[in-house]
Amino acid sequence: MKALCYRGPRTIHYESVADARLEDDSDIVLRMEACGICGSDLHIYHGQPFSGTETPCFSVGHEAVGEVMEVGKAVRRFRSGDRVMLSASVGCGTCRNCLIGNVLACTNAPMRIYGIGRGLAGCQAEAIRVPAADVNARLIPEGISVEQAIMLTDNLPTAWFGCINAGIRPGDTVVIVGLGPIGLMAVESAFVLGASQVFAIDLVPERRQIAASLGATPLEPATALAEVHDATDGRMAHCAVEAVGLDATIQLAIALVARQGTVSVVGAGTATSKDFPIRELLIRNLTFRAGVCSVQEHWESLIRFIQQGRLHPERFVSHSLPLSQGAEAYRMFDARTDGALKMLMTP
């Protein structure tokens, strides 16, 4: 089968790899219908590896939907021909925490992610093995489009998780730092949670314009501190969601919140934390949360919000290209050309 493989910094090849196959009775194998490029995939693309990605040549990607081709004999929830979405976060599927959707707290093994090195093959491929499928995949519900389902595999749950961790309450003033797909969905999620005002910060004017169309107040990073100060009469924001993962953007998020405020970091960037301002957090009595989302934990709520028309993740899909043009899709996404936001690929 064909898949996209990382071969070194800014080098993605469309090439032949071993066919996806059942390796355990709890597995299913999907024929990929659509897959996505996540912002965290760009860190691999740039040659800034996560643990396990130091050696080039592995298939990439962790967002996909598709049709079930093969079913392990222990699988209970799926049969051949079903259309399913997978979760980017993968648990053992048998411990209590996995069974309630909290795969990050899996008691049998660390949570895994597709396409992060050689441990679990990537999803930007013609077919995908899904381990412990009864927990790590879900039937695509009626009325949920392919574009919405792709967003439910990672980006939308991560945005929602970031907002929940920020402790957004009705009437709060919220700051979102970084307006890629996750940041923009965090803007929408903040309003669903009752935020009265959302400040949306990004370097890219087009992304600020999208945030403004959602009802947010768009700001440039260079002037954000002064503008939030003035707009709140010096009180600053109740909380912030950081969706970039760089030292500078985390520092900005911390500066923008009020005393006793909360900063939630979901940006999977390259922050080093060498200059983490622990003294400032102590003096201002801030709550700081950072984490990776257990996708499965949020599916039911988010599906209902989409079906009710309260969340619209599909609006952030900007392009769809064939998998064979994956290298070009990565180049466009990296360069932000032609309004590139969420990139989908199809077989």
C-alpha positions as CSV (number, residue, x, y, z in Angstrom):
1,M,0.0,0.0,0.0
2,K,1.0,3.7,-0.3
3,A,1.7,6.0,2.6
4,L,3.3,9.3,3.4
5,C,6.7,8.8,5.1
6,Y,9.1,11.2,6.8
7,R,12.5,11.1,5.3
8,G,14.2,14.0,7.0
9,P,13.5,17.8,7.5
10,R,10.9,19.1,5.0
11,T,11.0,15.8,3.1
12,I,7.8,13.8,2.9
13,H,7.7,10.9,0.4
14,Y,4.7,9.1,-1.1
15,E,5.9,5.5,-1.1
16,S,5.1,1.9,-0.7
17,V,5.0,0.4,2.8
18,A,3.9,-2.9,4.3
19,D,0.2,-3.4,4.1
20,A,-1.8,-2.7,7.2
21,R,-2.9,-6.0,8.8
22,L,-4.6,-7.4,11.9
23,E,-2.0,-8.0,14.6
24,D,-4.3,-8.7,17.5
25,D,-7.8,-10.1,17.9
26,S,-9.0,-6.6,19.0
27,D,-7.8,-4.8,15.9
28,I,-9.6,-3.6,12.8
29,V,-8.1,-2.4,9.5
30,L,-9.6,0.6,7.8
31,R,-9.5,1.6,4.2
32,M,-8.7,5.3,4.5
33,E,-11.4,7.7,3.2
34,A,-9.8,10.9,4.4
35,C,-6.9,11.9,6.6
36,G,-5.7,15.2,7.9
37,I,-2.4,17.1,8.6
38,C,-2.2,18.3,12.2
39,G,-0.1,21.3,13.3
40,S,1.9,18.9,15.4
41,D,2.8,17.0,12.2
42,L,4.7,20.1,11.2
43,H,7.1,19.7,14.0
44,I,8.2,16.4,12.6
45,Y,8.2,17.9,9.1
46,H,10.6,20.6,10.4
47,G,12.9,18.0,11.8
48,Q,12.1,18.8,15.4
49,P,11.4,15.3,16.6
50,F,9.2,14.0,19.3
51,S,10.5,11.0,21.3
52,G,10.8,8.1,18.9
53,T,11.1,10.2,15.7
54,E,14.8,10.8,15.8
55,T,15.5,8.3,13.0
56,P,14.0,9.2,9.6
57,C,11.8,6.9,7.6
58,F,8.4,6.2,9.2
59,S,4.9,6.8,8.1
60,V,3.2,9.9,9.5
61,G,-0.2,11.2,10.5
62,H,-2.7,10.6,13.3
63,E,-6.1,11.8,11.9
64,A,-8.2,9.6,9.7
65,V,-11.7,8.2,8.9
66,G,-12.4,5.3,6.7
67,E,-14.3,2.0,6.0
68,V,-13.7,-1.2,8.0
69,M,-12.0,-3.8,5.8
70,E,-11.0,-6.4,8.3
71,V,-12.2,-7.2,11.9
72,G,-10.4,-9.1,14.6
73,K,-12.5,-11.9,16.2
74,A,-12.6,-10.1,19.6
75,V,-14.0,-6.9,18.2
76,R,-17.6,-6.2,19.3
77,R,-18.6,-2.8,17.9
78,F,-17.7,-3.0,14.3
79,R,-18.2,-5.1,11.2
80,S,-16.9,-5.0,7.7
81,G,-18.2,-2.0,5.7
82,D,-18.8,0.3,8.7
83,R,-17.6,3.9,8.4
84,V,-15.6,4.9,11.4
85,M,-13.4,7.7,12.8
86,L,-10.4,6.8,14.8
87,S,-8.9,8.6,17.9
88,A,-5.4,10.1,17.6
89,S,-4.9,9.0,21.2
90,V,-4.6,5.2,21.6
91,G,-5.1,3.3,24.8
92,C,-4.9,-0.4,25.7
93,G,-8.6,-0.7,25.5
94,T,-9.0,-3.0,28.6
95,C,-8.2,-1.0,31.7
96,R,-10.8,1.0,33.6
97,N,-9.5,4.4,32.5
98,C,-9.5,3.4,28.8
99,L,-13.0,2.1,29.0
100,I,-14.3,5.4,30.3
101,G,-12.3,7.3,27.6
102,N,-9.4,8.6,29.6
103,V,-6.7,6.9,27.6
104,L,-4.0,9.3,28.9
105,A,-4.3,7.6,32.3
106,C,-4.1,4.0,30.8
107,T,-2.8,1.8,33.5
108,N,-1.3,-0.9,31.2
109,A,0.9,1.2,28.9
110,P,1.6,4.8,28.0
111,M,-0.9,6.4,25.6
112,R,0.3,6.0,22.0
113,I,-0.2,8.2,18.9
114,Y,-0.2,7.2,15.3
115,G,2.7,8.3,13.2
116,I,5.1,9.3,15.9
117,G,8.1,7.2,15.0
118,R,8.0,3.5,14.4
119,G,5.7,2.4,17.3
120,L,2.4,2.8,15.6
121,A,2.1,3.3,11.8
122,G,0.8,6.6,10.6
123,C,-2.7,7.4,9.3
124,Q,-1.7,9.2,6.1
125,A,-1.9,6.0,4.3
126,E,-4.2,4.0,2.1
127,A,-5.1,1.6,5.0
128,I,-4.7,1.8,8.8
129,R,-4.5,-0.7,11.6
130,V,-6.5,0.4,14.6
131,P,-5.5,-1.4,17.9
132,A,-8.1,-2.1,20.6
133,A,-10.7,-0.8,18.1
134,D,-13.7,-1.0,20.4
135,V,-12.2,1.9,22.5
136,N,-10.0,3.6,20.0
137,A,-12.5,4.1,17.1
138,R,-16.2,5.1,16.8
139,L,-18.9,4.8,14.2
140,I,-19.4,8.0,12.3
141,P,-22.8,9.2,13.5
142,E,-25.6,10.0,11.2
143,G,-25.5,13.6,10.0
144,I,-21.7,13.9,10.7
145,S,-19.8,14.8,7.5
146,V,-16.3,13.5,6.6
147,E,-14.9,16.9,7.4
148,Q,-16.5,17.0,10.8
149,A,-15.4,13.5,11.6
150,I,-11.8,14.3,10.7
151,M,-11.9,17.2,13.2
152,L,-13.3,14.9,15.8
153,T,-10.3,12.6,15.6
154,D,-8.0,15.2,17.3
155,N,-8.3,18.9,16.6
156,L,-11.8,19.6,18.0
157,P,-11.4,17.5,21.1
158,T,-8.0,19.2,21.8
159,A,-9.6,22.7,21.4
160,W,-12.4,21.7,23.7
161,F,-10.0,20.1,26.2
162,G,-8.0,23.3,26.2
163,C,-11.1,25.4,27.0
164,I,-12.2,23.0,29.7
165,N,-8.8,23.1,31.3
166,A,-8.9,26.9,31.2
167,G,-12.0,26.8,33.4
168,I,-14.1,29.0,31.2
169,R,-17.3,30.1,32.9
170,P,-20.3,32.1,31.7
171,G,-19.4,35.8,31.4
172,D,-15.6,35.2,31.3
173,T,-13.2,37.2,29.2
174,V,-11.0,34.7,27.4
175,V,-7.8,35.0,25.3
176,I,-6.9,32.4,22.6
177,V,-3.2,32.6,21.5
178,G,-2.6,31.0,18.1
179,L,-5.3,30.7,15.4
180,G,-4.6,27.5,13.5
181,P,-7.5,25.1,13.3
182,I,-7.3,24.2,17.0
183,G,-7.1,27.8,18.1
184,L,-10.0,28.8,15.9
185,M,-12.1,25.9,17.3
186,A,-11.1,27.0,20.8
187,V,-12.6,30.5,19.9
188,E,-15.9,28.8,19.0
189,S,-15.7,26.5,22.0
190,A,-15.1,29.4,24.4
191,F,-18.4,31.0,23.2
192,V,-20.3,27.7,23.6
193,L,-19.0,27.6,27.2
194,G,-20.4,31.1,27.8
195,A,-17.5,33.5,27.3
196,S,-18.7,37.0,27.0
197,Q,-15.6,38.3,25.2
198,V,-12.8,36.4,23.4
199,F,-9.6,38.0,22.3
200,A,-8.0,36.0,19.4
201,I,-4.2,36.5,18.7
202,D,-2.2,35.5,15.7
203,L,0.5,36.8,13.4
204,V,-1.5,35.9,10.3
205,P,-4.1,38.6,9.3
206,E,-6.3,36.1,7.4
207,R,-6.6,33.9,10.5
208,R,-7.5,36.9,12.7
209,Q,-10.2,37.7,10.2
210,I,-11.7,34.3,10.6
211,A,-11.7,34.7,14.3
212,A,-13.4,38.0,14.0
213,S,-16.1,36.3,11.9
214,L,-16.7,34.0,14.8
215,G,-17.3,37.0,17.1
216,A,-13.8,37.3,18.6
217,T,-11.8,40.5,18.9
218,P,-8.7,39.9,16.7
219,L,-5.3,41.2,18.0
220,E,-1.7,41.2,16.8
221,P,0.8,39.7,19.2
222,A,2.9,42.9,19.4
223,T,0.0,45.0,20.7
224,A,-2.1,42.3,22.4
225,L,-0.9,43.1,26.0
226,A,-1.8,46.8,25.8
227,E,-5.1,46.2,24.0
228,V,-6.4,43.6,26.4
229,H,-5.3,45.9,29.3
230,D,-7.2,48.8,27.8
231,A,-10.3,46.8,26.9
232,T,-10.6,45.3,30.4
233,D,-9.7,48.5,32.3
234,G,-6.6,46.8,33.5
235,R,-8.3,43.7,34.8
236,M,-7.0,41.5,32.0
237,A,-8.5,38.2,31.0
238,H,-10.0,35.5,33.3
239,C,-8.2,32.8,31.4
240,A,-6.2,32.0,28.3
241,V,-5.8,29.0,25.9
242,E,-2.4,28.7,24.2
243,A,-2.5,26.7,21.0
244,V,1.0,27.1,19.6
245,G,3.4,25.6,22.1
246,L,6.3,28.1,21.9
247,D,8.1,29.8,24.8
248,A,7.1,33.3,23.5
249,T,3.4,32.4,23.1
250,I,3.2,30.7,26.5
251,Q,4.8,33.7,28.1
252,L,2.3,36.0,26.3
253,A,-0.7,33.9,27.5
254,I,0.6,34.1,31.1
255,A,1.0,37.9,30.8
256,L,-2.6,38.3,29.5
257,V,-4.5,36.8,32.4
258,A,-5.5,38.4,35.6
259,R,-4.4,37.6,39.1
260,Q,-5.9,34.2,40.1
261,G,-6.4,33.5,36.4
262,T,-5.9,30.2,34.5
263,V,-3.6,29.5,31.6
264,S,-4.3,26.3,29.5
265,V,-1.6,25.1,27.1
266,V,-2.5,22.6,24.4
267,G,0.1,23.7,21.7
268,A,2.3,20.8,21.0
269,G,5.2,23.0,20.0
270,T,8.9,23.2,20.9
271,A,8.8,25.1,24.2
272,T,11.7,24.2,26.4
273,S,10.4,25.6,29.7
274,K,14.0,26.7,30.6
275,D,12.7,30.1,31.5
276,F,9.4,29.1,33.0
277,P,8.2,32.0,35.1
278,I,7.4,30.1,38.3
279,R,7.9,33.2,40.5
280,E,5.3,35.1,38.5
281,L,2.8,32.3,38.7
282,L,3.3,32.2,42.5
283,I,3.1,35.9,43.0
284,R,-0.1,36.3,40.9
285,N,-1.6,33.0,42.1
286,L,-2.1,31.7,38.6
287,T,-3.3,28.2,37.7
288,F,-1.2,26.7,34.9
289,R,-2.4,23.6,33.0
290,A,-0.8,21.8,30.1
291,G,-1.7,18.5,28.6
292,V,-2.6,16.1,25.8
293,C,-6.2,15.3,25.2
294,S,-7.8,11.9,25.6
295,V,-9.9,12.3,22.4
296,Q,-12.5,9.5,23.3
297,E,-13.4,11.3,26.5
298,H,-15.0,14.2,24.7
299,W,-16.7,12.5,21.7
300,E,-20.2,12.3,22.9
301,S,-20.5,15.9,24.0
302,L,-18.9,17.3,20.8
303,I,-21.0,15.1,18.5
304,R,-24.1,16.6,20.2
305,F,-22.8,20.1,19.8
306,I,-22.2,19.6,16.1
307,Q,-25.5,18.0,15.5
308,Q,-27.2,20.9,17.3
309,G,-25.4,23.4,15.1
310,R,-23.4,24.9,18.0
311,L,-20.0,23.9,16.7
312,H,-19.0,24.0,13.1
313,P,-15.5,22.4,12.8
314,E,-15.9,21.8,9.0
315,R,-15.6,25.5,8.3
316,F,-11.9,25.4,9.1
317,V,-11.1,22.9,6.3
318,S,-9.4,24.8,3.6
319,H,-8.0,22.2,1.1
320,S,-8.4,18.6,0.0
321,L,-5.7,17.0,-2.1
322,P,-4.9,13.4,-3.1
323,L,-2.6,11.5,-0.9
324,S,-0.2,11.2,-3.8
325,Q,0.2,15.0,-3.5
326,G,1.1,14.8,0.2
327,A,4.4,16.5,-0.1
328,E,2.7,19.5,-1.7
329,A,0.0,19.5,1.0
330,Y,2.7,19.7,3.7
331,R,4.5,22.5,1.8
332,M,1.3,24.5,1.5
333,F,0.4,24.0,5.1
334,D,3.8,24.9,6.3
335,A,4.0,28.1,4.1
336,R,0.4,29.0,4.8
337,T,-0.1,29.6,1.1
338,D,-3.5,30.1,-0.5
339,G,-5.2,30.5,2.9
340,A,-4.1,27.0,4.0
341,L,-5.7,26.1,7.3
342,K,-6.9,22.5,7.7
343,M,-5.5,20.2,5.0
344,L,-7.3,17.0,4.1
345,M,-6.1,14.2,1.8
346,T,-7.9,11.4,0.1
347,P,-6.8,8.2,-1.5
